[in-house]
């Protein structure tokens, strides 16, 4: 899967991130972009055409599901 950003570049998403059925597709994408690509919430929101707060909520929800402590 790939997404095009504003600069015309592509962000490639490996299909293996969707193997964990305990998290939603959006949660998997947001977790990958945040942890592996080190993107900001705003960059992800623009890329995925979502609100910044939605991205923040998805990332925090997946962190809770994974049991990650802050």
PEVEN-V76695 format. One record per residue. N is the residue number from 1. SS is DSSP state (a for helix, b for strand, c for the rest). NEAR is the number of other ideal C-beta (glycine too) atoms within 8 Angstrom. Layout:
n:N ss:SS near:NEAR
n:N ss:SS near:NEAR
//
This chain:
n:1 ss:c near:5
n:2 ss:b near:7
n:3 ss:b near:9
n:4 ss:b near:7
n:5 ss:c near:11
n:6 ss:c near:4
n:7 ss:c near:4
n:8 ss:c near:5
n:9 ss:c near:6
n:10 ss:b near:7
n:11 ss:b near:11
n:12 ss:b near:6
n:13 ss:c near:11
n:14 ss:c near:6
n:15 ss:a near:6
n:16 ss:a near:5
n:17 ss:a near:11
n:18 ss:a near:7
n:19 ss:c near:5
n:20 ss:c near:7
n:21 ss:c near:4
n:22 ss:c near:4
n:23 ss:c near:9
n:24 ss:c near:6
n:25 ss:a near:6
n:26 ss:a near:9
n:27 ss:a near:13
n:28 ss:a near:13
n:29 ss:a near:11
n:30 ss:a near:14
n:31 ss:a near:12
n:32 ss:a near:12
n:33 ss:a near:14
n:34 ss:a near:12
n:35 ss:a near:7
n:36 ss:c near:6
n:37 ss:c near:8
n:38 ss:c near:5
n:39 ss:c near:8
n:40 ss:c near:5
n:41 ss:a near:10
n:42 ss:a near:7
n:43 ss:a near:10
n:44 ss:a near:14
n:45 ss:a near:13
n:46 ss:a near:9
n:47 ss:a near:11
n:48 ss:a near:11
n:49 ss:c near:5
n:50 ss:c near:9
n:51 ss:c near:6
n:52 ss:a near:9
n:53 ss:a near:6
n:54 ss:a near:9
n:55 ss:a near:14
n:56 ss:a near:9
n:57 ss:a near:8
n:58 ss:a near:12
n:59 ss:a near:13
n:60 ss:a near:8
n:61 ss:a near:9
n:62 ss:a near:13
n:63 ss:a near:9
n:64 ss:a near:8
n:65 ss:a near:9
n:66 ss:a near:6
n:67 ss:c near:5
n:68 ss:c near:6
n:69 ss:c near:3
n:70 ss:c near:3
//
